Amino acid sequence: MTQNIYDDPNFFAGYATLDRSVKGLDGAPEWPVLQTMLPEVQGKQIIDLGCGYGWFCRWAQEQGAAGVLGLDVSEKMLERAREMTQSPLIDYQIRDLESLQLASSSLDLAYSSLALHYLQNIDGLFASLFSALKPGGMLVFSAEHPVYTAPPKQGWIVDAEGQKSWPVSHYQQEGERISNWFADGVKKQHRKLATWINALIAAGFVIERLEEWGPDAAQIAANPALDEEKERPMIFLLSARKPASR
Amino acid sequence: MTQNIYDDPNFFAGYATLDRSVKGLDGAPEWPVLQTMLPEVQGKQIIDLGCGYGWFCRWAQEQGAAGVLGLDVSEKMLERAREMTQSPLIDYQIRDLESLQLASSSLDLAYSSLALHYLQNIDGLFASLFSALKPGGMLVFSAEHPVYTAPPKQGWIVDAEGQKSWPVSHYQQEGERISNWFADGVKKQHRKLATWINALIAAGFVIERLEEWGPDAAQIAANPALDEEKERPMIFLLSARKPASR
């Protein structure tokens, strides 16, 4: 069972203050790129893994999705999601992503934003999703980049000229990393980018596009705190397809 | 035209002292993994892009390849390669990889070891190789990892506890990097891993496997200098296939 840090009161309170919590998709600087990686959602059956407040579920429904299922481990997050949701086309369910059972060939799109790096067993999830997708269906997700997750102690260094660098260590040592982000003892999994990609291929997926997201000049001008994200890849975005015929 | 640093006397002399120059494939610690990514070479038509001393060309011929073409920009390297080669099945030619012309559907395998990060125009090369490969043919190559190439000034840092880290900066800023490796002013290109992968996909390739190479415990025991490569990915290995039917 994946750790449910989102129901920790400190974490929940801290997370609620983030731009991506308050403003939804438009508060997530990687969303403009992630959006271009999505297939047409109109008329489609969609699942959102780690849906949180349900921002993506509602966006997909507004774009004409036929049905959206939002899954999360946090009862508190889903409570907020339900409060903000009117459409009967959206359903929210508590579900552990590491033991997901889904009807085969039932989905057009599996989506996930910054949730899968919490999971220990990614191979099992990718096998489940491959089976649950219709031929031609897509998996599009973001996760923390291994350059970001690798060092057990995370922090920028600044040299004499003011140049920021992100010190990478333990990159080859995959497994648990503990961070203290809004709460102590948040457990994440460090996986090499190669491991993510090879796991998708092993499950049967064809890789369609990888992005190692960084801010553009306009985003930095509007939000100078993003400037340091030029120096490292903090998040990666990946789209993969279940082949149309096998 | 790609810079030909290999004909610089200092560079040539320095490069000649490397394990991978003296011992060939067995002197390259990533070779055991790279070898597992290769298709069967017996009876195949093979090209080696940046063949250097021709170690891989001779290995492929010994494994029963039908024909091997080794390409390089360095006349000195090819001179040494020819001195070490007996088989008439191997041909060496001076060729600029950025303006490569090859007969279409003529090759089973395109191979390259630590050469493609010198090229400015990777899209053109991948398009040429895709056309030159037979359906089902493969491209297998290694290159310097973007975590390694990103920082304009490269060097380890060591903290108070002796932990080594590799400071990453300028990751999002792709383009030329100048290093002083055996000679001053060696020009390389920094590209995000995403850029390499998306360029292959854009050319029509299907990604088969990615490895972000690191040493195993036995390699570190035999060569303690490799220990620091646990901390970062220095080299990536990639295999991609031209689909059998299109």
HADDOCK unambig.tbl for C-alpha pairs under 7 A between the chains (distance, minus, plus):
assign (segid A and resid 164 and name CA) (segid B and resid 169 and name CA) 6.83 0.50 0.50
assign (segid A and resid 165 and name CA) (segid B and resid 167 and name CA) 5.26 0.50 0.50
assign (segid A and resid 165 and name CA) (segid B and resid 168 and name CA) 5.21 0.50 0.50
assign (segid A and resid 165 and name CA) (segid B and resid 169 and name CA) 4.84 0.50 0.50
assign (segid A and resid 166 and name CA) (segid B and resid 167 and name CA) 5.25 0.50 0.50
assign (segid A and resid 166 and name CA) (segid B and resid 168 and name CA) 5.01 0.50 0.50
assign (segid A and resid 166 and name CA) (segid B and resid 169 and name CA) 6.51 0.50 0.50
assign (segid A and resid 167 and name CA) (segid B and resid 165 and name CA) 5.27 0.50 0.50
assign (segid A and resid 167 and name CA) (segid B and resid 166 and name CA) 5.24 0.50 0.50
assign (segid A and resid 167 and name CA) (segid B and resid 167 and name CA) 4.05 0.50 0.50
assign (segid A and resid 167 and name CA) (segid B and resid 168 and name CA) 6.01 0.50 0.50
assign (segid A and resid 168 and name CA) (segid B and resid 165 and name CA) 5.21 0.50 0.50
assign (segid A and resid 168 and name CA) (segid B and resid 166 and name CA) 5.01 0.50 0.50
assign (segid A and resid 168 and name CA) (segid B and resid 167 and name CA) 6.02 0.50 0.50
assign (segid A and resid 168 and name CA) (segid B and resid 168 and name CA) 6.86 0.50 0.50
assign (segid A and resid 168 and name CA) (segid B and resid 231 and name CA) 6.81 0.50 0.50
assign (segid A and resid 168 and name CA) (segid B and resid 232 and name CA) 6.43 0.50 0.50
assign (segid A and resid 169 and name CA) (segid B and resid 164 and name CA) 6.83 0.50 0.50
assign (segid A and resid 169 and name CA) (segid B and resid 165 and name CA) 4.85 0.50 0.50
assign (segid A and resid 169 and name CA) (segid B and resid 166 and name CA) 6.53 0.50 0.50
assign (segid A and resid 169 and name CA) (segid B and resid 231 and name CA) 4.19 0.50 0.50
assign (segid A and resid 169 and name CA) (segid B and resid 232 and name CA) 5.96 0.50 0.50
assign (segid A and resid 170 and name CA) (segid B and resid 230 and name CA) 6.16 0.50 0.50
assign (segid A and resid 170 and name CA) (segid B and resid 231 and name CA) 4.34 0.50 0.50
assign (segid A and resid 170 and name CA) (segid B and resid 232 and name CA) 6.78 0.50 0.50
assign (segid A and resid 171 and name CA) (segid B and resid 230 and name CA) 6.60 0.50 0.50
assign (segid A and resid 171 and name CA) (segid B and resid 231 and name CA) 5.11 0.50 0.50
assign (segid A and resid 171 and name CA) (segid B and resid 232 and name CA) 5.07 0.50 0.50
assign (segid A and resid 171 and name CA) (segid B and resid 233 and name CA) 6.75 0.50 0.50
assign (segid A and resid 172 and name CA) (segid B and resid 214 and name CA) 6.31 0.50 0.50
assign (segid A and resid 172 and name CA) (segid B and resid 230 and name CA) 5.25 0.50 0.50
assign (segid A and resid 172 and name CA) (segid B and resid 231 and name CA) 6.25 0.50 0.50
assign (segid A and resid 172 and name CA) (segid B and resid 232 and name CA) 6.67 0.50 0.50
assign (segid A and resid 194 and name CA) (segid B and resid 210 and name CA) 5.09 0.50 0.50
assign (segid A and resid 194 and name CA) (segid B and resid 211 and name CA) 5.31 0.50 0.50
assign (segid A and resid 194 and name CA) (segid B and resid 212 and name CA) 6.07 0.50 0.50
assign (segid A and resid 198 and name CA) (segid B and resid 209 and name CA) 5.84 0.50 0.50
assign (segid A and resid 198 and name CA) (segid B and resid 210 and name CA) 6.59 0.50 0.50
assign (segid A and resid 201 and name CA) (segid B and resid 208 and name CA) 6.95 0.50 0.50
assign (segid A and resid 207 and name CA) (segid B and resid 207 and name CA) 6.57 0.50 0.50
assign (segid A and resid 208 and name CA) (segid B and resid 201 and name CA) 6.97 0.50 0.50
assign (segid A and resid 209 and name CA) (segid B and resid 198 and name CA) 5.83 0.50 0.50
assign (segid A and resid 210 and name CA) (segid B and resid 194 and name CA) 5.10 0.50 0.50
assign (segid A and resid 210 and name CA) (segid B and resid 198 and name CA) 6.58 0.50 0.50
assign (segid A and resid 211 and name CA) (segid B and resid 194 and name CA) 5.32 0.50 0.50
assign (segid A and resid 212 and name CA) (segid B and resid 194 and name CA) 6.08 0.50 0.50
assign (segid A and resid 214 and name CA) (segid B and resid 172 and name CA) 6.31 0.50 0.50
assign (segid A and resid 230 and name CA) (segid B and resid 170 and name CA) 6.15 0.50 0.50
assign (segid A and resid 230 and name CA) (segid B and resid 171 and name CA) 6.60 0.50 0.50
assign (segid A and resid 230 and name CA) (segid B and resid 172 and name CA) 5.25 0.50 0.50
assign (segid A and resid 231 and name CA) (segid B and resid 168 and name CA) 6.80 0.50 0.50
assign (segid A and resid 231 and name CA) (segid B and resid 169 and name CA) 4.19 0.50 0.50
assign (segid A and resid 231 and name CA) (segid B and resid 170 and name CA) 4.33 0.50 0.50
assign (segid A and resid 231 and name CA) (segid B and resid 171 and name CA) 5.11 0.50 0.50
assign (segid A and resid 231 and name CA) (segid B and resid 172 and name CA) 6.25 0.50 0.50
assign (segid A and resid 232 and name CA) (segid B and resid 168 and name CA) 6.44 0.50 0.50
assign (segid A and resid 232 and name CA) (segid B and resid 169 and name CA) 5.97 0.50 0.50
assign (segid A and resid 232 and name CA) (segid B and resid 170 and name CA) 6.77 0.50 0.50
assign (segid A and resid 232 and name CA) (segid B and resid 171 and name CA) 5.06 0.50 0.50
assign (segid A and resid 232 and name CA) (segid B and resid 172 and name CA) 6.66 0.50 0.50
assign (segid A and resid 233 and name CA) (segid B and resid 171 and name CA) 6.75 0.50 0.50
